[in-house]
Amino acid sequence: VIMAATTSAAVTESPGLETQRKEIESLLQEHELCAGDTWYLVERRWYEQWKEYVVTGDQNSSSFPGQIDNTELFEELDSYHLKERLVENEDFVLIPAEAWCNLLAWYGMVDDQPALERKVVDLPSTVKVEVYPVEIFLCLHSNMENVVTAQFSRVDHIHTIQKVMMKQFDVVEGAETRLWMKSSDTCCERLRNVHVNVLDSSLSSGMTVIMEMRNEDGTWPSSRPQIIRNSVEEQESYRGQPGVCGLTNLGNTCFMNSALQCLSNTPPLTEYFLQSAYLEELNFTNPLGMKGEIAEAYADVIKQMWSGRHYSVVPRLFKTKVGHFASQFLGYQQHDSQELLSFLLDGLHEDLNRVKNKEYIELRDADGRPDQEVAEEAWHNHRRRNNSVIVDTFHGLFKSTLVCPECRKVSVTFDPFCYLSVPLPVSKDRVMEVFFVSLDPVAKPVQHRLVVPKAGKVFDLCSALSEMTDVSMVVADVFNHRFYKIYHADESLSCILDRDDIFVYELSSGSVEEEGDEVVLALYLRERSHYRDSGSGSSSCGTSLFGHPLLMAVPRVQCSRNALYHLFLQRLAMLSVSTDDGEDNGMRPGPFKRDDCCDGGQWDGQADGPAVTQTQPEQAQTQESGKPAQAEGAIGEVRAGCSTKDSASASCSAGASAGVPTNSQQGAGLQQQQQPCETEEEEEKGECPPQTNEGQAKRKGYQARRRKLLFSIHAVNSNGTTERGMGEDGSAFSFSSQPYVAIDWDPDMKKKCYNENEAEKYVKHQSMEVPHQQTTVQLQECIELFTTVEILEEENPWYCPICKKHQLATKKLDLWSLPEVLIIHLKRFSYTKYSREKLDIIVDFPLRHLDFSGCLLRKTGTNGEPPSRYDLIAVSNHYGGLRDGHYTSYARNKDNGQWYYFDDNKVTYAREEQIVTNAAYLLFYHRQDKIRQPTLPPPSDSSSSPTQPANVTSHKHGMERATSCVNMETD
């Protein structure tokens, strides 16, 4: 009863239900996620009950929600610990702090329940509410039995953890301490930099942070013989499918994670480490090895991934070891998964090499001996120096045949290999998509799809775009409303990326050379801010770019401010929408609005209607046609997109609508209608007296008003930011380099005259309707290319023992023997002295029964052929281009036979039909005679998420890069 009275009182004091609904909805719509802001969790059923209640509008409704109650979100009411794996909009809703305060004031909250306050954190590539903070176990090195659980945000600094621990364990203020992070069962790692945040230090839930204090004698307890060994027992009870485990991205380490997942799902290698066979074969003395450290670090990762106790493992120690022994992998830059795999296989081999002392072996030439004999000798010599689980699993044998072009000497050698790097067929053509901007000012950009020579020049692109040879064009890369680069005709097309927005501008048929009669102006559109830039000491207003820039060929004699104004107005104002009577005069829609543009040309503050100028019928017809008038002085009569509503025979000239200053050379008719500016200051401010006629004179106040320019013109730098000096009023000015000019619009004028939606529109050419067929090649074609005869490059000649000099010999590679696990590297990245590119063609590779019997040279066994059929077990994928990208992997679990998709710390089920894509980069095949049948049945329903591992979900084709390396809801 007391609670009911309290609740009733709260409701009575709250605003009306409709007001409540509008206030909360408005706050939800207005608030965006901003790092540092506070949001609150509200139990979804209570929130839905409240929404139903306020929608009814009846305060006596039975749907009254009562006090805010988040009971269903807690694991237990004693600790108010949040349940695991709660899902937004299913279990709870997130509301901003202001909305929470309102609901709390109106309805109150169940006694003793804490508010579920959460911060918005700025993580790599995403901003989100941190529903589940990182839960860390804290203890002292001197008393590791006393463990305290604490939660920290991923943006909290390690220094924050240090302060909390000192307070929790009553450490004397000022005592010198240091922290250790327990990252695996066997090692602890120093948290050296206390100024980095939790995310960057790779701390994750379930880890332990151990604090130690310096001893009175100046030593650290951990530096004594009794190193930290009493580890805190594994807290999480998760027992999932071994091997189905993500790898945390430490910062651009997806390339490493992808390679590790593929190796992790290579059965013979993984079983070797899980059975601890490596402990007996660690080679600490091999000068080519890494003192066993790489093998031990890799073993730690594999054992964690296959323990079944982790959703995701942080391979921090492994990454540190890799960087220590291979400086190219230091730091957190993106690298190649194949390069990492090559280093790792070589490092594991040397760390686990059973040969402790490598003997010197002198190689013999074949000298006509049978291939079988020479091959067996080569393999035997290889095993005398290299004998490890890596050789057992991954090494095969090539036959290499070299022929001297002069003496015809034939040299045959057999060389071991660890993977096949097969080339992809390279097309000589390239498909490019560009936007063509014609001279017609009313025409929208047209998107074309062109086929150009891959090794061609920019002029080849222009030739493919135009059938006319006398049309001048300029090609430019447009980015963020400015020209990122303007290309020369002889520049290579390889410097243009597929993702670039390429615009091709049609110019006049005259010369566009700097020394010619015309100059090509780069024209930017800018909007002036309402405030002045006081910080720079300049009186100029701040500006921002908008719309698409233009390239225009302008006669040098018209490079004065007045002449440019008319040319720009002609180029821009003709992009009109429609007249007030709904007619468009045959012109396509454009970004500049006809009616509003006229309003911008009215007297200041006057809204009675557009100013019009009487013209001759011939002039009016010419102007209505959308073409510039040709008569002397007609450049001042170009339409400014004004309405013809007032009179069918009246039009608004550029000078009339915009108040353009004119001089004596601009035509007698225009002089009679417009007064010249009295001072230069008036012209700069756009305060010249307007044109008048009898009709206008009758309008009250017109003669006392002044008119504004539609825009002002400024010479700027290539970024459109810094203004440069221009010629004075009537004097032309010269350009010594690529000239950039900006026209600045007043915000109100831009709002009236510029239609952003129209400005962004373009027309698709019929070439865009033809679907772009992605090239597909068979894996067998790539293997055949690998075994094709080729001539050695000049940078890598062969020394002929007969000619006694280096020769560009012919070379042919053949497959002699294949390993148990065959790694095929698809050479998607092409690097030549002329170009660099990534080949995105689809390589169609079989998931089962890849047969090499047709190309293997070795003939053994009763049937004359060795085992040569392979099944796919893993794929490393690369998405993106040369400059950036993301690595993931597919892999088949050896125990249950199920395919999974690994994307850093996220693991999802995968179907076999999803695996073959144009992202496939490394293929792992297992020989069929060595494959063991799965020991476990596959998951009962691999199309949906398993009940236990929250990070395993169904996977759809066409993966995008994850927005974050951290899954907030399940970490």
N, C-alpha and C positions, 0 to 999 in steps of 0.2 A: 504494500500500500504506500509506504513511504517512497519507494522507487517510482511508483506510478505518479505520485504527486510531484516529485522532482522532475520527472520527464515531462509531465503536463505543463509545469511552469516553464520549462525550457522551450517547449513548443509555443507556448503563449507569447513568450518574449521574442521569438524568431519572426522574421518577415513572412509575408504571404508565400504560399507554395509556388506560385508562378514566378515570384521574385527570386526565390531560392533557386529554382531550376535555371532561370536565365543567368543568374550570377555564376553558378558553378559551371554551366556550359561555356559561358564567356571566358572564364578563367582557364578552362581546359584548352580552348581554342587559341587563346592569346599566348600561353606559356610554351616556349620551346625549351628543349634540353640545353642547359648552359652549365658548363663545368663549374662546380662549386655550389650550385643551387641545391636546395633541399626539397625532396619529394617524399611522399608518405604512401605506405601500403595500406589499403583498405580491403577488408574481406569482400569478395565479389558479390556474394549473396546479399549481404547487408546493403551494399551499394545499389544493386538491382532493385531491392525492396524500396530503398529511398527514391529511386527514379520513378518507380510505379506510383509511389505515394504522392510525389509532387506533380506528376502528370494528371492525376485525378482531380487535383485542385480542391479536394475535400479534406479538411483537417480532422474530420471525424471518421475518415476512411479506416477500414480494417487493415489496410496495408501499411499503417504507421510502423516505421522500422525500429523504433526504440533507440536506446543508446548504441553508439558505435561499438561493435563487438567483433574482435579479430580472433576469437577463440580457435576457430578452425585452422588458422595459419600456424599455430604453435604446436611443437612436438609434445611438450608437456607444460602445464601451467605453473609448475614450480620454478623452472628456470626461464620460462618464456623463450625457449630456443626455437628458432624458426624451422619448420619442416623442410626437409630436403626436396629439391627438384619441384618447387612450386612453379606454376606456369602463369605468366601474365595474361589477364583477361579470361582465365579459366578458374584460377584460385584467388586471384587478387587483381585490383586495379591500382594504378599509380596516379596520384593527384598532386598538383603543386602545393607548396606550403600555404599559400593564401586560401586556397580552396579547403584545405584541411582545417585551418583555423576557423573558417566559417562553419563547417559541419560540426566541429567540436563545440563551438559556442552555441549552436542551435540545438544539438542533441546530446551533448555530453558523451562520456565514454564509460564502459563497464569498469567498476572499481578495480584498482591495482593493475590494470593492464597498461603496459608501456606503449607509447606511440611508436609505430614502426617507421622511424625516420631514417632515410637513406640519402646519400649524397650522389650528385651527378659527377661522373669522372670522365676525364678526357683521355681515352686510350688510343693507341695507334689506329688510325683510320675510322674511329667511331667515338661518339659521345653517348653515354647511356647511364641509366640509373643502376647503381651497384647494389642489386638486391641481396646478393650473398657476398659479404666481405670475406677476405682471406682469414681463415681460422688457423692459428699457429700455436704450437705447444712451446711453452717457455720454461726453462730450468737453469739452474746454476751448475757450473762444472763441478763444484764442490759437493753438490747434493742433487744428483740427477734423478733421485726417487721422487722429489717434490716437483711435480709437473703442473703448471697452470695453463689453462686454455684462454687465449685472447683473440679478439678479432681486430683486424686492421684493414683500412682501405688500400686499394692498389696504388693510390697516389700518396699514401703516407710515406714519409721518409724513414729510413732505417734509424735515424736519430730519434724519431718518435718511439719506436720499439725500445730503443736503449733507455729512454727516460721512463717508460712504463715499467720496464724490468727493474730498474734501480729503485723505483718506488714500491713495486710489488714485493721485492725480496729484501727491502730495508738496507740497501747498499749505501754506505756512507757517501754523502754528497762530496764530490771532488775526487772520489776514488777512480783510479785509472782502470778502465774496463775495455774489453773487446768481445766481439760477438762471432760465433761460429754458426753456420747453417748446415744442418744435417740433411744432405741431399740424397744419400743412399744408405744402404745397410752397412757399408764398409768404410765410408769416409765422411769427414766433415770439411767444410770449406769456409775460409774466413770471409766475413762480410766487412771488407776493408773500407769501403766508401760509405760512410753513414749519411751522406747527403743525397744518395740516389733513392728512388722510391721503391716500394715493394715489387711493383711490376718489373722494373728494369733489373732488379737484383735476382729475378727468377724465383722469388719466394712464392710458394703456392700452398693451398690448404693441405694440412696433414704433415707439413714439415715441422721440424723442431729447431728453435733458436737457443743456443747455449751461450751463457755469459760467463766469462771468467775474469777474475780480478788479479792484477799483478801482485806477486808475492813481495813480502817485505825485503827480500834479498835482491829484488829487481828482476827475477825470472818469471816466466809465465808457467802456470801449472801444466799446460798442454805441451810445453817444450821438454818436459821431463820424460823419462822412459815410459811411465805409465800414461800413454797417449789415450785420448778419449776412446773408450771401448764399450762402456756400459750404455748401449744405445737404448732409447725409449722404444718399447714394443710398438709394432705397427698398430695404429689405432683403428684404421678403417677395416670393416668386416667384409668388404666387397670381394666376392669370389666370382669373377667373370671368366669368359673363354680365354685361356692363355693365348697370348699373341695379338689379341684384339685390344690394342692399347695405342693411344695417341702419343705424339711427341710434341712437347711445348716448343713454340717458335721463340727463340731467344732474341730475335731481331734479324730479319732477312736470312734465317737459317732453314727455310723450307727446302732448299736444295739438299741440305744434309739430311733432313728428316725423310725426304722422299727416298734417297739412296738407302738409308738405314732400314726403312720399312721393307724395301725390296730384299735386302740381305736377310732381314729378320725372318722373312717368309721363304727363305731358301733352306729346305729341310736338312740336308746333310751338314751344313755349316752351323745352323742353330742347335741341332742335337749335339754336335761336338762341344759347344760351349755349355749347354744345359747339363750335360753329363760331366762337366768339369774336366774333360780330357785335356784342355789347354794347360791346366796346372802342371802337368807332367812335361809339357813341351815348350814352356816359356823359355825363350832364348835371351838371356840377359847380356851376352857377350858379343852378339853379332854386331860388327861395326856398321853394317848397313841397316840395322834395326833401330828400335826406339826403347831398348832396355825393357821390353815387355809391357811398357806403359799403355801403348795403344791397344794391345790385346786385352789387358786387364780392364781398361776403360770401356772397351766394346763389350766385354763379358758382363760388366755391371749393367750396361743398358739392356742387353738381351735378357739377363736373368730377371730384371725388374719387369720388362715387357711381357715375359712369359710366366710370371708368378701368378697372374690372375688376380692380383690385389690392387692394380692401379688402373684408373680410367686413362690417365696420361702420365708420362714420365718426362722429367726435365733433364735433358742430356747435357747439362751444363759442364760437368767434369769432362765428358767426352769432347765437347767443343773446345774446351780449354787445352786439352792434350793435343788435339788436331792442330790448333793454332800454334802451339809451342813447337811442334815438329815440322810444320809446314807453314811458313810465314805467309804464304799467299792467302791462307784462310784466316789470318788474324783479323780481328775486328768483326764488323757486322755488315759487310757489303754482300750483295748478291753474287753468287758464284754458280758454276756449272755442276750439276749433279753427277755428270759423267767424270769430270775432273776429280771430284771428291771421291767417287767410287774407285777410280783408278789409284789414287793415293792410298785409300783405305785397304784395298786388296793387296797392294804391294807392301804396305806397312804391317798388315796382319801376317802376310807370308814371311817377312823377315823376322818379326817377333816370335813366330812359331816355327821357324825353320829348324828341322831336325838335324840339319847338317851344321855342326858346331864349327868345324874348320874346313873352309872351302878350298879344295885342291885346284891347282892350275891345270887347265885342260887345253891342249892345242887342237884347234879345229882343223879338220881335213876337208879338202875339196872332194866333190863327188867323183870326178875323174872317170865318168862313164859307168860307175858302179850301179847296180840295180837300186831303184828308189826304195824298195823295202829295206835293204841293208843300210843305206844312208840314213833313212828315217829312224830306224831302230837305234843306230849309233847316236844320232842327234838327241833323241829322247833320253837315252841312257846317260849321255853327258849332261843333259839338263838336270836330270834327277840326282846326279852325283853332287851337284852344287845347290840344287833347289828341291827340297823335299818337305812339304808341309800340307796341311789340310786344304790350303788354297790351291796348291798344285793338283792335289787329288781331285778337287771339285771343279775347278774352273779352267785349267790349262789344256789347250789343244795344240795341234801342230799344223803349220803352214808348209806348203812347198813353194819356194820362190825361185823363178827361172828368169835369169837376166841374159840378154843377147847383145853383144857388142855390134854397133852398126858398121864398123869398119872390118874387123877381122872375123866377125861372126862367132867369136868365142862364146860358148854357152856355159853359164855358171848356175849350178843347182844347189840350193841350200834348203835345209829344213829348220824352221824357226818356231819356237813356242809362242803362243798368244794367250791372253787372259780374256779377251772379248773381241768380237768382230765389229769393226767400224765400217759400216756399209754406206756407200753414197746413195743419194736420191737422184732420180732423173731430173735434170734442171731444164725448165722451159726457157726458150730465148725471148719469149714475149711476157708482157706484164699487163694486167688489167688495172686501170686507174679510174677513179671517179673524181670528176672536177665540176666546178660551177662556172658557167660561161656568162659573163656580163657584157651585153651588147651595148652599142652606142645609143640605141633607142632608149630614151630615158623612161619610157612608160613600160618597158619590157622587164619582167622579173628575171632573176638569174635562172638559168636552165642547167639542170644537173645532167651530165653526160657520163656514160661509161665507155672508156676508150681502151683499145688494145695497142700498146706501144712497145717498142723494143726495150728489153730489160736493160741493155747496155746503151740505150739511146741518150739523146740530149733533150734539153727543154724545147728546142725548136721542133723535135720530132713529135712532141706532145701537141704543139700548136698545129703542126701539119695534119695530125690525125683528127684534130678538132675542126679544121676548116678545109673545105674543098677549094677555096679561093686562095691563091698564092699572094695576092696583093693586099690582104687584110693584115694589118699590124696588130700584134697581141703582146701582152705582157702577163707573165705568170707570177703569182704571188701566194705565199702561205699566210693566211689570215688567222689570227689568234687573239681573242679577247679584244675585239673591236679595232685592232691595229695590224699593221703589216709586220708579221714576224720575220719575213724575208721576202725580198723581191728578187727573182731569179734572172740571171742573164741567159740569153738564148743558147749559149754554148756550155752551160753547166750540165753536169750529169744528172740523169733522173734518179740515180741511186741515192742522192741526198734528200729525196722526197720520200717520206714514209707514208705507208698506207693510211695511217691515222690522221695525217695532216689534212686540214681544210684548205684545199687548193682552189683558188679563184683565177680565172683567165679573163682578162679585160681586153675588149676590143678597142683599138685606138683608131685615130683617123689614118687615112692612107698615106699621109705625108711622112716626112722624116721624123723619127723619134730620138735621133741622136742629140746629144747635148749641144753639139756644134750646129745643129740644123736650125730650121725655122721654127720648130716646135720643141717644147720641153714637156716631159711627162711629170705631172704633179700627182703626189700621193695626198689624197684628201681625207681628213679625219672629221668626224662629227663629234662635237663636244657640247656638254651642257654645263652652263655656269651655275655655281652654287650661289645661294642667296647671301652668303657671308663673304667677307674679304679675308684674304690670307694675311693677317696682321703679323704672324710670326716671322715671315720672310722679309718684312719691311716693304713689301710690294703692295701697290694699290690694286693689282689685278685680282680678280675673283678666282676662287678655286674652280677647277673644271673636272669633269669625268667624261670618258669616252662612251659613245653608244652607237648602235647600228653597225652596218657594214661600211668599211672604208671604200673609197673609189680611187681609180687611177684614170687620169684625164690627160690627153695631149692638148696643150694650150699653146697658141701662137705666142712667141716671145714678145711681140709688140703689144700683146694684151695682158702683160704681167703687172699692170697697175691695180691698185685696190679696187677702183671703180669698175674696170673692165672685168676683173676676176669675179666681182660680186655678181655681175650680170651673167657671166658664164656659169657660175655655180648655181645661180637661181634657175637658169634654164635647165641645168642638169637635174636639179632636185625638185623644183616646183612642178615639173611636168608629170611627176609621179603622183597623180591625183586619184581621188576615189570616185566621186560622182557628184553631179550637180544636185541642187536642191530638188529639182523636179524628177530625180531618179535616173536621168540619162547619164551615160558615161562617155559619150562622144567617141565611142569606139576604142577607148583606152582601157587597158587592163588596170585592176586595182594596184595601188602602190602605197608606200608608207606615209606619204604626205597628204593630209586631208584637205580637200578643196575648200569646204565651207569654213572650217576653223582657221585655216590659213588666212582667209580673207579677214576674219575677225582680228587676227593678229596685226593686220595692216591698217586697222581703223585708227581714228584719233584716240589718244590716250584717254582711257576711262569711258569712251563712248561706245555704246552698244546698240545704237539705232539701226545699223545695217552697214553693208560694205560700201566702200568708196568705189565709184566707177568712173571710167573715162570714155568719152565719146570717141569713136574711131571710125575710119573709113570702112565701108562694107568689105572691101577687098582685104584690108588688114584683119578684120575680125574673122573672116573665113580662114585666112592663113593661120591665125593663132588657134582657132578652134580645131584645126586639123592635127594639132599636136606637133607640128614641125616649126622650127625657128624661122622667123621672117627674114627675108633676104634683102629688103630695101635698106637704104642708108638710114641709120638711126633706129632701125627696127629692133635692134638688140635690147633696147629699153622697153619694147612693147611686148616681150614674151610674157605669156600668161603666168600668173603666180598661183594658179589653182584656185581662182576666185569664183564665187557663185555668179550665175547669170539669171538669178531669180528676179532681180529688179527689172531687167529689160532684156529682151531677146537679142537686141542689136547692140547691147552694151557689153564691154568686157573690161577686165581689170588688168592693166599693164603691170609689168614687173615694177616699174618705177612708181605707178600709182598705188599698188597694193603695199609696197614695202617702203615707200618714201626714199627711193634711191637718189643720191645726189647725182646731178647730171652736169655736163659741160657743153660748150657751144658746138661741139662736134657730134652731138647725139640727136640732132633732128629738130627742126623748127616746131613741129607739132608738139613734141614733148616739152620744149622750152616754155610754150605758152601755158602749159598745164601745171608746171611745177616751178617753184622759186628755188634758186640755188642757195646753198648754205652760206650764211654770212661769215662764219668763222670756221677755222679748222676744228676748234673744240666742238662746235655744233655737229660737224660731220662725224667726229669720233664718237660722240654720245648718241648719234642717231636722232638729233633734234632739228632736222632741217624742216623748213616750212613745207606743208603739203601742197599737192596739186589741187587746183580748184576749178570749177566750172559753174555755170549758172545754177544747176541743180544742187550742187554742193553748197554754194554760197547761201542758199535759202535755208540750209539746215543751221539751227541755232548753235552757236559756239564753235563751228568748224574752223573759222578763220583765226581763232585765238588759240587753237590747239596745235601741238606738235606731234610729229609722227616718229615711230621707232623703226630701226632696221630690223628685218627678220633675223639677221645674224651678223656677227662681226667676223673679220678674217684675220688670221694670225699665221705667220711663219713659225714652225715648231721643229723640234728635233724628231728623230725617227720614232720615238715612243709617244709623241704627242703630248709631252709633259712640259718641256721647257720652251718658252717662246723666244724667237729670234727677231732681229730687226727686219722690217719690210720697207719697201719703197714708199715714198710719201704719196700724197693724194693722187696726182696724175702721172707720176713718173714710174716707169717700168723699172724692175729690179732684176738682177741676174742671179743665177744659181750656179754655184761651183760644183755641187754634187747632187745626189738624188734629193730633190726638194720635197719637203713635207709641209703641208698647209692644213690648218684646222679652222673650221667655221664654228663659232661659239653661239649657242642658242640660249636665250633666256628661258628659264624653266617653264614659265607660263606660256611663252610662245611655242616651245617644244611640245608642251601638252596639247596645245590647240592644233598644231600643224603636223605632228608626227604620230603615226599609228604604228606602235611597236609590233603588233600582231601581223599587220600587213607587211612590215619591213622584213620580217623573218621568213616570209613565204617564198617559195621557189617553184619552178615548173620542172617536171621530170621529162626528159627527152625519151623518145621511144626506145633508145638503147638501154634505158634502165628497166624496161619491162621484160627484157630477155633475161631469164634467171641465170645468175652467174654459176656455172657448173664448176664445183671444186674438183680439182684433179685428183684422181685416185690411181695408185699404182700398187701392184702386188709385191709382197715382201720378196718373192722369188726373183722379181726383176732387179731388186736392189742387190741381192746376192749374186746374180749373174753379172751385174755391173762391177761388183767387187772382184770378180775373177776375169775381167776383161783385160786384154793386153793394153798397156799404156806406155807412153814415153816419159822417162824421168824428166823432172823439171830442172831448169838451169841451176836452181839453188841447191839441188841435191843430186849431183851426177854420181856415176859409178866408176871406180878406178879399175880399168881393165888390166889384168896382169900380163897380157900379151902385148898390147899397144903401149903399156907403161904410161898411160895418161887417163885423165877423167873423161868419160864418155856419157852422152845422153842415151843410155841403153834402153831397149824395150824391156818391160817388166811384166810378168804375169804371176799372180798369186792363185794357188789352188788349195783346197782343203784336203789335208791328209787324214787327220784324226780329230774328233770332236770330244769335248769334255762331258762330264756328267751333267753339269749345269752350264748351258751356253748363254752368254750375255751378248745381245745384239744391240749395238749402238747405231741408231739412225742419225746420220750426219745432217741434221737440220740446219746447223749454223754453217754458212758458207763464207769463208774469208779468203779473198784474193787481193792482189795488189790494186785492183780496180774497184772492188765493191765488197760490201758486207751485207748479208741478208739472212733472214730465217725462212726456211722453206716450210710452208704450212700445208703442204699436200697431204692427203690421207694415204697412209700406207696400210693396205689391207693385209693383216697378219692373222694366221689361223690360231685358234685357241687350243686346238688339238691336232695331232698327227702332222706336225711340220716334218716333212720328209727330206732328208739330205742324201738319200741313196744315189740320186742321179749325179751329184757333184762331189762325192767323196772318192778320193783316189785309192785309199787303202783297201785291199781285198784280203779279208781274213775270214775264219770260221768255216763251217761245213757248207754253208750256202754261198760262200764267197764274199759276203758283205757283213760289216759290223753293224751293231744296233745303230739305227740312224733316225728313229722317229722321236719327236719331242712334243711335250705338252707345255702350254704357257702356265707360269706360276706367278708372275709379277710384271708390272709395267710402271715405269717412272714417266710422269707426264710433265710437260712444260707448256704453260699458257702465257701468251704475251709475245713480245718482240725481242729485238736485240738489246734495247736499253733497259727493259724492265721485264717482269714476268713473275710467275708463281709456279712452284713445283708441288705436285701431289703424286699419289701412287695408288694403283690397284694391286691387290695381292690375294692369293688363295691360301686360306688357313690350312696347314698341313694336317691338323687333327680332325676338323669337321668338313673339310672340302668346300666351305662357303667362301665366296668372293666378298671382299670388303674394299671400301674406298677410304683412303687415309689422307686427310687434309690437316696437317699439323696435329693439334690436339683433338681434332674431331674425327670420329670413325663412323662410317655409315655402311649399311648393306649395299651391295652392288649386284646387278644382274649381268650376265655374260654379254648380252647385246649392247651394253653400255661401254664396253672396254675399248673397242676399236674406234679411235678418234684421231683427229689431226694433231692432237697434243702428245701422242705417244712418242717417247724419246729413247728410253732404254727398255728392251724386252728381255725377260728372264725365262728361259726354257729349261725344263727338266727332262732328261732322257727317260723314255717310257719304261725301259727295263729296270730302272732304278726307283721308280715311283712306287711308294707303298700306299695301300688303300687307307682312307681315313679311319681312325679308330673310334670316332664319335659320329653319331648321326648329325646331319645338318640341322640348323635351327628350324623349329617347326613352322615358323612363319617369317621368312626372311624379307617379306614385303612390308613389314611394320617393325616398329622398334621393339627390341627385347624388353622384358619387364624390368630387368635389373640394371644393366649398364646404360645410364642415362645419356651417355655420349654416343651411343650407337643408334642411328635412325635410318629410315629408308632413304635411298639416294636416287635423285632424278638426273636424267641425262642433261648435259650442258652446264657444267659447274661454273660458277663465278667465284672470284677471289673472295674469301671470307672477309667480312668487314673488321673483324677483330680476332686476335689470337687467343682471346679469353672468352669462354662461354660463361657469362655471368650467372646464368640460372642453374648450372650444374657443377661449377667448380667447387 
